[in-house]
Amino acid sequence: MADLTAGTGSRTRHRRAWVRIFLGGLALWIATVVVTFLTLNPNLVPTLIMIGSFLVPVTFVAYAFEHRASDTLTEHTIFVGFVYGGVLGVLGASILEAYLRGQSLLSYVGVGLIEEGVKLVALWWIARRLHRYEVRDGIVLGATVGFGFAAFESAGYAFNALFTMKGLSLGSVVETEVLRGILTPVGHGLWTGIMGGVLFHAARNGRLRLSAGVVVWYVVVSLLHAFWDAAGGIAAVLVLVLTLNQMQMQLLALGRVPAPTAQQAFLFTVVTWGFLLLDAIIGVGLLWAWSRRRT
C-alpha cells in the first residue's frame, strides 16, 4: 500500500508537467532566436537548433509519460528510450538508407520499412527486460523512441537548412524548426507509438515475441510513413495530370520542365497538405484504437 501511495504522489507531482516544459522551452527558444538575429553570434546557432528540434518531442514524451498505464515505465526507461532509441534509430537508418537512390515510390517504401524497422528494433531492445507489458505502456515507450528519432532527425534538417545558395540563413533554420515542430506529433512518435502498443500486446509469459500481428502492423505503419514522405510527389503528379495545358505539354515533349502556374502551385499545396492530413487522421485513429485495447 505504501508503494501505491508513493506512486500516486509521484503522478500528482508530475501532472501537467508537459505544459510547463513546453511554455518554458518555447520562451527559451524565442529568446534564443531574438538574440541570435540581433547579435549574429554563430555560437548561438547550436543552441537555437537543439532547443527548436527537441522542444516538441520532449513535450509530447512528458505528456505520454503522464498517461502510462503503470509504474513499470520509470523516468530512467523513458530517458534511455528517447536518447538511445533516437540515436540508434538515426544511425541505423542512415547506414541502411545509404543504399537507396532516387525518389521513386519504391524508394519511399524502402525508407519507411528501414526507419520503422530500426525504431522497432531499438524499442524491442529497450523493452526486453521489463517485467510487465501493458498496451498503453507500449504506446508510451514506442512514442518515446519515435520522438527521440524525430528530435535528432529534426536537428539534422535544421543544420542543413542553415546552408543555402545565398550563404548562411538563420531564417531557413527557424522556418524548418517551426514546420518540423508542427508536423512532429503526427510523424515518428505516432507511428512508433502504434508499434509499441502492438508489440506489448503480442507479449506472452512476460516475453516479447515476433507474432504475425507485429509483422502486419509493421508493414502498415511503414506504408503510412512512405505515404507521408511521398505526399508531395504524388500531389505533383496528380496536379500535373489534371491541369496540364497545351503549352506545358509541348515543353514536356521537348524535354523541358514547364514552370507551374499560380493555380497549379496553389492546388499542389492544397493536395499535399490534404494527403498529410489524411495520413495523420488514419494514424491517430489507429493509435486511439490500440490505446483502448488491454493486454
TORKOL-4160 file (C-alpha; in steps of 0.2 Angstrom, whole numbers, padded with zeros to 4 digits, m for minus):
295
<pt num="1" X="0000" Y="0000" Z="0000"/>
<pt num="2" X="0014" Y="0012" Z="0004"/>
<pt num="3" X="0022" Y="0009" Z="m0013"/>
<pt num="4" X="0005" Y="0013" Z="m0022"/>
<pt num="5" X="0003" Y="0029" Z="m0012"/>
<pt num="6" X="0021" Y="0034" Z="m0017"/>
<pt num="7" X="0017" Y="0031" Z="m0035"/>
<pt num="8" X="0001" Y="0041" Z="m0034"/>
<pt num="9" X="0010" Y="0055" Z="m0026"/>
<pt num="10" X="0023" Y="0055" Z="m0039"/>
<pt num="11" X="0010" Y="0055" Z="m0053"/>
<pt num="12" X="0002" Y="0070" Z="m0044"/>
<pt num="13" X="0018" Y="0080" Z="m0043"/>
<pt num="14" X="0021" Y="0077" Z="m0062"/>
<pt num="15" X="0004" Y="0080" Z="m0068"/>
<pt num="16" X="0004" Y="0093" Z="m0082"/>
<pt num="17" X="0022" Y="0095" Z="m0082"/>
<pt num="18" X="0022" Y="0094" Z="m0101"/>
<pt num="19" X="0013" Y="0111" Z="m0101"/>
<pt num="20" X="0027" Y="0119" Z="m0091"/>
<pt num="21" X="0040" Y="0111" Z="m0101"/>
<pt num="22" X="0033" Y="0117" Z="m0117"/>
<pt num="23" X="0030" Y="0135" Z="m0112"/>
<pt num="24" X="0047" Y="0137" Z="m0103"/>
<pt num="25" X="0056" Y="0129" Z="m0118"/>
<pt num="26" X="0046" Y="0140" Z="m0131"/>
<pt num="27" X="0051" Y="0155" Z="m0121"/>
<pt num="28" X="0069" Y="0150" Z="m0121"/>
<pt num="29" X="0069" Y="0146" Z="m0140"/>
<pt num="30" X="0061" Y="0163" Z="m0144"/>
<pt num="31" X="0074" Y="0172" Z="m0133"/>
<pt num="32" X="0087" Y="0162" Z="m0142"/>
<pt num="33" X="0080" Y="0167" Z="m0159"/>
<pt num="34" X="0079" Y="0185" Z="m0155"/>
<pt num="35" X="0097" Y="0186" Z="m0148"/>
<pt num="36" X="0104" Y="0176" Z="m0162"/>
<pt num="37" X="0096" Y="0188" Z="m0175"/>
<pt num="38" X="0102" Y="0204" Z="m0165"/>
<pt num="39" X="0120" Y="0198" Z="m0162"/>
<pt num="40" X="0123" Y="0187" Z="m0176"/>
<pt num="41" X="0133" Y="0177" Z="m0164"/>
<pt num="42" X="0137" Y="0160" Z="m0173"/>
<pt num="43" X="0140" Y="0152" Z="m0156"/>
<pt num="44" X="0121" Y="0153" Z="m0153"/>
<pt num="45" X="0117" Y="0143" Z="m0168"/>
<pt num="46" X="0119" Y="0125" Z="m0160"/>
<pt num="47" X="0108" Y="0131" Z="m0145"/>
<pt num="48" X="0095" Y="0138" Z="m0157"/>
<pt num="49" X="0095" Y="0121" Z="m0167"/>
<pt num="50" X="0094" Y="0110" Z="m0151"/>
<pt num="51" X="0080" Y="0119" Z="m0142"/>
<pt num="52" X="0070" Y="0120" Z="m0158"/>
<pt num="53" X="0072" Y="0102" Z="m0163"/>
<pt num="54" X="0069" Y="0095" Z="m0145"/>
<pt num="55" X="0055" Y="0106" Z="m0138"/>
<pt num="56" X="0040" Y="0097" Z="m0146"/>
<pt num="57" X="0047" Y="0079" Z="m0145"/>
<pt num="58" X="0051" Y="0081" Z="m0126"/>
<pt num="59" X="0035" Y="0090" Z="m0123"/>
<pt num="60" X="0025" Y="0075" Z="m0130"/>
<pt num="61" X="0036" Y="0062" Z="m0121"/>
<pt num="62" X="0032" Y="0071" Z="m0105"/>
<pt num="63" X="0013" Y="0071" Z="m0109"/>
<pt num="64" X="0014" Y="0052" Z="m0114"/>
<pt num="65" X="0023" Y="0048" Z="m0098"/>
<pt num="66" X="0010" Y="0055" Z="m0088"/>
<pt num="67" X="m0003" Y="0044" Z="m0096"/>
<pt num="68" X="0007" Y="0027" Z="m0094"/>
<pt num="69" X="m0003" Y="0013" Z="m0088"/>
<pt num="70" X="0008" Y="0008" Z="m0074"/>
<pt num="71" X="0024" Y="0012" Z="m0065"/>
<pt num="72" X="0033" Y="m0001" Z="m0075"/>
<pt num="73" X="0040" Y="0013" Z="m0085"/>
<pt num="74" X="0052" Y="0024" Z="m0075"/>
<pt num="75" X="0060" Y="0040" Z="m0079"/>
<pt num="76" X="0076" Y="0031" Z="m0082"/>
<pt num="77" X="0067" Y="0019" Z="m0095"/>
<pt num="78" X="0060" Y="0034" Z="m0104"/>
<pt num="79" X="0076" Y="0043" Z="m0104"/>
<pt num="80" X="0085" Y="0028" Z="m0112"/>
<pt num="81" X="0071" Y="0026" Z="m0124"/>
<pt num="82" X="0072" Y="0044" Z="m0130"/>
<pt num="83" X="0091" Y="0045" Z="m0131"/>
<pt num="84" X="0097" Y="0028" Z="m0136"/>
<pt num="85" X="0082" Y="0024" Z="m0147"/>
<pt num="86" X="0083" Y="0041" Z="m0156"/>
<pt num="87" X="0102" Y="0040" Z="m0159"/>
<pt num="88" X="0102" Y="0021" Z="m0163"/>
<pt num="89" X="0087" Y="0024" Z="m0175"/>
<pt num="90" X="0095" Y="0038" Z="m0184"/>
<pt num="91" X="0112" Y="0029" Z="m0186"/>
<pt num="92" X="0104" Y="0013" Z="m0191"/>
<pt num="93" X="0093" Y="0022" Z="m0204"/>
<pt num="94" X="0107" Y="0032" Z="m0211"/>
<pt num="95" X="0118" Y="0016" Z="m0214"/>
<pt num="96" X="0104" Y="0006" Z="m0222"/>
<pt num="97" X="0097" Y="0021" Z="m0232"/>
<pt num="98" X="0114" Y="0024" Z="m0240"/>
<pt num="99" X="0110" Y="0010" Z="m0252"/>
<pt num="100" X="0094" Y="0019" Z="m0258"/>
<pt num="101" X="0095" Y="0031" Z="m0273"/>
<pt num="102" X="0082" Y="0042" Z="m0281"/>
<pt num="103" X="0065" Y="0047" Z="m0276"/>
<pt num="104" X="0054" Y="0034" Z="m0283"/>
<pt num="105" X="0039" Y="0026" Z="m0275"/>
<pt num="106" X="0049" Y="0011" Z="m0271"/>
<pt num="107" X="0062" Y="0021" Z="m0263"/>
<pt num="108" X="0049" Y="0029" Z="m0251"/>
<pt num="109" X="0043" Y="0012" Z="m0246"/>
<pt num="110" X="0061" Y="0007" Z="m0243"/>
<pt num="111" X="0064" Y="0022" Z="m0232"/>
<pt num="112" X="0048" Y="0018" Z="m0222"/>
<pt num="113" X="0052" Y="0000" Z="m0220"/>
<pt num="114" X="0070" Y="0004" Z="m0214"/>
<pt num="115" X="0066" Y="0018" Z="m0202"/>
<pt num="116" X="0051" Y="0009" Z="m0194"/>
<pt num="117" X="0062" Y="m0006" Z="m0193"/>
<pt num="118" X="0076" Y="0001" Z="m0184"/>
<pt num="119" X="0065" Y="0010" Z="m0172"/>
<pt num="120" X="0056" Y="m0006" Z="m0169"/>
<pt num="121" X="0072" Y="m0015" Z="m0165"/>
<pt num="122" X="0078" Y="m0001" Z="m0154"/>
<pt num="123" X="0061" Y="m0002" Z="m0145"/>
<pt num="124" X="0062" Y="m0021" Z="m0143"/>
<pt num="125" X="0080" Y="m0019" Z="m0136"/>
<pt num="126" X="0075" Y="m0006" Z="m0123"/>
<pt num="127" X="0059" Y="m0015" Z="m0118"/>
<pt num="128" X="0066" Y="m0033" Z="m0117"/>
<pt num="129" X="0069" Y="m0033" Z="m0098"/>
<pt num="130" X="0053" Y="m0025" Z="m0092"/>
<pt num="131" X="0043" Y="m0037" Z="m0080"/>
<pt num="132" X="0026" Y="m0031" Z="m0087"/>
<pt num="133" X="0019" Y="m0027" Z="m0104"/>
<pt num="134" X="0003" Y="m0016" Z="m0104"/>
<pt num="135" X="m0003" Y="m0010" Z="m0121"/>
<pt num="136" X="m0003" Y="0008" Z="m0116"/>
<pt num="137" X="0014" Y="0007" Z="m0109"/>
<pt num="138" X="0020" Y="0000" Z="m0125"/>
<pt num="139" X="0012" Y="0015" Z="m0134"/>
<pt num="140" X="0021" Y="0027" Z="m0122"/>
<pt num="141" X="0038" Y="0019" Z="m0124"/>
<pt num="142" X="0036" Y="0017" Z="m0143"/>
<pt num="143" X="0031" Y="0035" Z="m0144"/>
<pt num="144" X="0046" Y="0040" Z="m0134"/>
<pt num="145" X="0058" Y="0031" Z="m0146"/>
<pt num="146" X="0049" Y="0039" Z="m0161"/>
<pt num="147" X="0050" Y="0056" Z="m0154"/>
<pt num="148" X="0069" Y="0053" Z="m0150"/>
<pt num="149" X="0071" Y="0049" Z="m0168"/>
<pt num="150" X="0062" Y="0064" Z="m0173"/>
<pt num="151" X="0072" Y="0076" Z="m0162"/>
<pt num="152" X="0089" Y="0070" Z="m0169"/>
<pt num="153" X="0082" Y="0070" Z="m0186"/>
<pt num="154" X="0075" Y="0087" Z="m0185"/>
<pt num="155" X="0092" Y="0094" Z="m0178"/>
<pt num="156" X="0100" Y="0087" Z="m0194"/>
<pt num="157" X="0087" Y="0095" Z="m0205"/>
<pt num="158" X="0089" Y="0112" Z="m0196"/>
<pt num="159" X="0108" Y="0111" Z="m0198"/>
<pt num="160" X="0106" Y="0108" Z="m0217"/>
<pt num="161" X="0094" Y="0122" Z="m0218"/>
<pt num="162" X="0107" Y="0134" Z="m0212"/>
<pt num="163" X="0117" Y="0132" Z="m0228"/>
<pt num="164" X="0109" Y="0140" Z="m0244"/>
<pt num="165" X="0115" Y="0145" Z="m0261"/>
<pt num="166" X="0115" Y="0163" Z="m0255"/>
<pt num="167" X="0125" Y="0159" Z="m0239"/>
<pt num="168" X="0121" Y="0155" Z="m0221"/>
<pt num="169" X="0102" Y="0158" Z="m0217"/>
<pt num="170" X="0095" Y="0159" Z="m0200"/>
<pt num="171" X="0078" Y="0162" Z="m0207"/>
<pt num="172" X="0078" Y="0145" Z="m0215"/>
<pt num="173" X="0083" Y="0137" Z="m0199"/>
<pt num="174" X="0069" Y="0145" Z="m0190"/>
<pt num="175" X="0056" Y="0140" Z="m0203"/>
<pt num="176" X="0062" Y="0122" Z="m0204"/>
<pt num="177" X="0061" Y="0121" Z="m0185"/>
<pt num="178" X="0043" Y="0128" Z="m0185"/>
<pt num="179" X="0037" Y="0117" Z="m0198"/>
<pt num="180" X="0045" Y="0101" Z="m0191"/>
<pt num="181" X="0038" Y="0106" Z="m0174"/>
<pt num="182" X="0020" Y="0107" Z="m0181"/>
<pt num="183" X="0022" Y="0090" Z="m0190"/>
<pt num="184" X="0031" Y="0081" Z="m0177"/>
<pt num="185" X="0016" Y="0075" Z="m0167"/>
<pt num="186" X="0009" Y="0065" Z="m0181"/>
<pt num="187" X="0025" Y="0058" Z="m0188"/>
<pt num="188" X="0038" Y="0046" Z="m0180"/>
<pt num="189" X="0031" Y="0047" Z="m0162"/>
<pt num="190" X="0014" Y="0042" Z="m0169"/>
<pt num="191" X="0020" Y="0028" Z="m0180"/>
<pt num="192" X="0031" Y="0020" Z="m0167"/>
<pt num="193" X="0018" Y="0023" Z="m0153"/>
<pt num="194" X="0007" Y="0011" Z="m0163"/>
<pt num="195" X="0020" Y="m0002" Z="m0165"/>
<pt num="196" X="0024" Y="m0001" Z="m0146"/>
<pt num="197" X="0006" Y="m0005" Z="m0142"/>
<pt num="198" X="0006" Y="m0019" Z="m0155"/>
<pt num="199" X="0022" Y="m0026" Z="m0148"/>
<pt num="200" X="0017" Y="m0026" Z="m0130"/>
<pt num="201" X="0000" Y="m0033" Z="m0134"/>
<pt num="202" X="0009" Y="m0048" Z="m0143"/>
<pt num="203" X="0019" Y="m0052" Z="m0127"/>
<pt num="204" X="0016" Y="m0069" Z="m0119"/>
<pt num="205" X="0023" Y="m0075" Z="m0102"/>
<pt num="206" X="0032" Y="m0060" Z="m0099"/>
<pt num="207" X="0042" Y="m0060" Z="m0115"/>
<pt num="208" X="0041" Y="m0050" Z="m0131"/>
<pt num="209" X="0038" Y="m0060" Z="m0147"/>
<pt num="210" X="0038" Y="m0058" Z="m0166"/>
<pt num="211" X="0020" Y="m0063" Z="m0170"/>
<pt num="212" X="0011" Y="m0062" Z="m0187"/>
<pt num="213" X="0002" Y="m0047" Z="m0180"/>
<pt num="214" X="0018" Y="m0037" Z="m0176"/>
<pt num="215" X="0024" Y="m0041" Z="m0194"/>
<pt num="216" X="0007" Y="m0035" Z="m0202"/>
<pt num="217" X="0007" Y="m0019" Z="m0192"/>
<pt num="218" X="0025" Y="m0015" Z="m0195"/>
<pt num="219" X="0020" Y="m0015" Z="m0214"/>
<pt num="220" X="0005" Y="m0004" Z="m0211"/>
<pt num="221" X="0015" Y="0009" Z="m0201"/>
<pt num="222" X="0029" Y="0008" Z="m0214"/>
<pt num="223" X="0016" Y="0012" Z="m0228"/>
<pt num="224" X="0009" Y="0026" Z="m0218"/>
<pt num="225" X="0027" Y="0033" Z="m0217"/>
<pt num="226" X="0030" Y="0030" Z="m0235"/>
<pt num="227" X="0014" Y="0039" Z="m0240"/>
<pt num="228" X="0019" Y="0054" Z="m0229"/>
<pt num="229" X="0036" Y="0056" Z="m0237"/>
<pt num="230" X="0028" Y="0053" Z="m0255"/>
<pt num="231" X="0014" Y="0065" Z="m0252"/>
<pt num="232" X="0022" Y="0080" Z="m0261"/>
<pt num="233" X="0027" Y="0069" Z="m0276"/>
<pt num="234" X="0010" Y="0061" Z="m0278"/>
<pt num="235" X="0002" Y="0078" Z="m0277"/>
<pt num="236" X="0014" Y="0085" Z="m0290"/>
<pt num="237" X="0009" Y="0071" Z="m0302"/>
<pt num="238" X="m0009" Y="0072" Z="m0299"/>
<pt num="239" X="m0010" Y="0091" Z="m0301"/>
<pt num="240" X="0001" Y="0089" Z="m0317"/>
<pt num="241" X="m0011" Y="0076" Z="m0325"/>
<pt num="242" X="m0027" Y="0086" Z="m0320"/>
<pt num="243" X="m0021" Y="0103" Z="m0325"/>
<pt num="244" X="m0008" Y="0102" Z="m0339"/>
<pt num="245" X="m0011" Y="0114" Z="m0353"/>
<pt num="246" X="m0006" Y="0114" Z="m0371"/>
<pt num="247" X="0010" Y="0124" Z="m0369"/>
<pt num="248" X="0016" Y="0114" Z="m0354"/>
<pt num="249" X="0013" Y="0098" Z="m0364"/>
<pt num="250" X="0024" Y="0105" Z="m0379"/>
<pt num="251" X="0038" Y="0109" Z="m0367"/>
<pt num="252" X="0037" Y="0092" Z="m0359"/>
<pt num="253" X="0038" Y="0085" Z="m0377"/>
<pt num="254" X="0054" Y="0095" Z="m0380"/>
<pt num="255" X="0062" Y="0088" Z="m0364"/>
<pt num="256" X="0060" Y="0104" Z="m0354"/>
<pt num="257" X="0052" Y="0106" Z="m0337"/>
<pt num="258" X="0037" Y="0119" Z="m0338"/>
<pt num="259" X="0035" Y="0132" Z="m0324"/>
<pt num="260" X="0019" Y="0129" Z="m0314"/>
<pt num="261" X="0006" Y="0142" Z="m0315"/>
<pt num="262" X="0000" Y="0151" Z="m0299"/>
<pt num="263" X="m0016" Y="0140" Z="m0299"/>
<pt num="264" X="m0006" Y="0124" Z="m0301"/>
<pt num="265" X="0006" Y="0129" Z="m0286"/>
<pt num="266" X="m0009" Y="0133" Z="m0275"/>
<pt num="267" X="m0018" Y="0116" Z="m0280"/>
<pt num="268" X="m0001" Y="0107" Z="m0277"/>
<pt num="269" X="0000" Y="0115" Z="m0259"/>
<pt num="270" X="m0019" Y="0110" Z="m0255"/>
<pt num="271" X="m0017" Y="0092" Z="m0261"/>
<pt num="272" X="m0001" Y="0090" Z="m0252"/>
<pt num="273" X="m0007" Y="0096" Z="m0236"/>
<pt num="274" X="m0023" Y="0086" Z="m0239"/>
<pt num="275" X="m0013" Y="0070" Z="m0241"/>
<pt num="276" X="m0003" Y="0074" Z="m0225"/>
<pt num="277" X="m0019" Y="0077" Z="m0215"/>
<pt num="278" X="m0027" Y="0061" Z="m0222"/>
<pt num="279" X="m0011" Y="0051" Z="m0216"/>
<pt num="280" X="m0012" Y="0059" Z="m0199"/>
<pt num="281" X="m0030" Y="0056" Z="m0197"/>
<pt num="282" X="m0028" Y="0037" Z="m0201"/>
<pt num="283" X="m0013" Y="0036" Z="m0189"/>
<pt num="284" X="m0021" Y="0045" Z="m0175"/>
<pt num="285" X="m0037" Y="0034" Z="m0177"/>
<pt num="286" X="m0026" Y="0018" Z="m0177"/>
<pt num="287" X="m0017" Y="0024" Z="m0161"/>
<pt num="288" X="m0033" Y="0028" Z="m0152"/>
<pt num="289" X="m0040" Y="0011" Z="m0157"/>
<pt num="290" X="m0024" Y="0002" Z="m0149"/>
<pt num="291" X="m0025" Y="0013" Z="m0134"/>
<pt num="292" X="m0042" Y="0006" Z="m0130"/>
<pt num="293" X="m0035" Y="m0012" Z="m0130"/>
<pt num="294" X="m0030" Y="m0022" Z="m0115"/>
<pt num="295" X="m0015" Y="m0034" Z="m0113"/>
